[in-house]
Amino acid sequence: MLSTIKNKILDNTIVLLLILSTGGLLFVFNRNFVSIIFFVLLFFTIFFLGKKLKKSLFYSSLFTIFSFVFLGVINYNFAIVEQTLNKYLFHLLSVTLVVTTLFHFKNNRSDEKFVNNLYIVLKIIAVHAFINFLLFFIVKNKLSIISSTYHECETFLNLFFYTTEKGMVELFGLEFCRNQGLFWEPGILQAYLNILFFLEAFVYNRNKKLLLAITFLILTTYSTTGIAILLIQILIFIKEEFKINKLLAPLLLFVMLPIYIVFSFNVDSKLRGEKQFSFQKRIFDLTQPLFIAIDHPLTGVGLDLFQFQNIRQEYYISSNTLNAINSFFGVDSKIEVTDKGSSNSIMFLLASTGFPTAILLIYMFFKQQIIFKKRKLWMFILTISVMSEPLLLRPFFFLFICSGFIYMFSKFIFKKKYKS
């Protein structure tokens, strides 16, 4: 009994660190220190608390790491500008953490255990987000600024976080700060909340009260992408519920009405209101890296984010092409260049690594072997999430790419063993 409790605490801690390493402020402000703690915890768990190593899994994990080292060396040496080695070492650390996490659960637990721990941890994050939203109205005049080289926000007791400079919203006469929970941006919180909604609605208990609570929390992020994903999930959920209880479906459709109204307000502000720069930036992050990749199709411009920012700052799309893009989206572009990173991490991957590597990694992303129920909807949620935030190369989402690699190498090793 004691051993079971210890394993649950350990596994939940590993999954929590995995999630927080993907957009969590704990890693933003203490990245090196917490990353080392994460790695030491995984190493100790595998070699001192784990089961006997499965050879095929061990070799598949090693081949996965070597594959990324090989791809990284090519990218580093053939990038069009000189790259910073530290950036590549950071990516290698992320790969190592992810592969080690996968190895732990596949060797010592199971994929189902990982999903169950993910479900538990996301509920804890949701509880924190609920408190975070309500607490703002009490402590909004008692916040202190916390900052690092790359980020600044406001905090209460270093446990609750807000970005009042850019995050204040007035809706139905209520002014609130967009809920970011434990993360540096509300768009990241919504991604995890939508994942929790998916797990609750289609994998686990289908608890209506919890689904309503998650819906409310996603609305508090006031994320266009988050609310759009939520509406799609609710429609699919209603369709399935209609097969079971035809009286419940109209009630759920009625619940969708205020969500759709909030979504309409949000979209209108992005297209014609004060938030239209955000929408313009999304379009620019979708299109400009694609043209950069077309100009450098084989190895891209390199994974060094700072060098990518410098390159895109001087990269112009031809006026005819830009006009065609604007006409397609029905907007008048106000952005021609930017020195910011790309919010669309799939397009960033394409521009930074070139078509061959990007296509391989995206293929492995879709070959993930962790969640199988409602696979198409699950991959839709993940794909839209990484296309709206720079998350694909961060540990939690990168885990699904590594899962695909380990699966493919395991199949190859099994076939070789079977033939021999």
Buried (B, 14 or more C-beta within 10 A) or exposed (E): EEEEEEBBEBBBBBBBBBBBBBBBBBBBBEBEEBBEEBBEBBEEBBEEEBEEBBEBBEBBBEBBBEBBEEBBEBBBEBBBEEBBEEBBEBBBBBBBBBBBBBBBBBBBBEBEBBBBBBBBBBBEBBEBBBEBBEBBEEBBEEBEEBEEEEEEBBBBEEEBBBBEEEBEBEBEEEEBBBBBBBBBBBBBBBBBBBBBBBBBBBBBEBEBEBBEBBBBBBBBBBBBBBBBBBBBBBEBBBEEBBEEEEEEBEEBEEBBEEBEEBBEBBBEBBBEEEBBEEBBBBBBBBBBBBBBBEEBEEBBBBBBBEBBBBBBEEBEBEEEEBEEBBEEBEBEBEEEEBEEBBBBBBBBBBBBBBBBBBEBBBEBBEBBBBBEEBEEBBBBBBBBBBBBBBBBBBBBBBBBBBBBBBBBBBEBBEEEEEEE
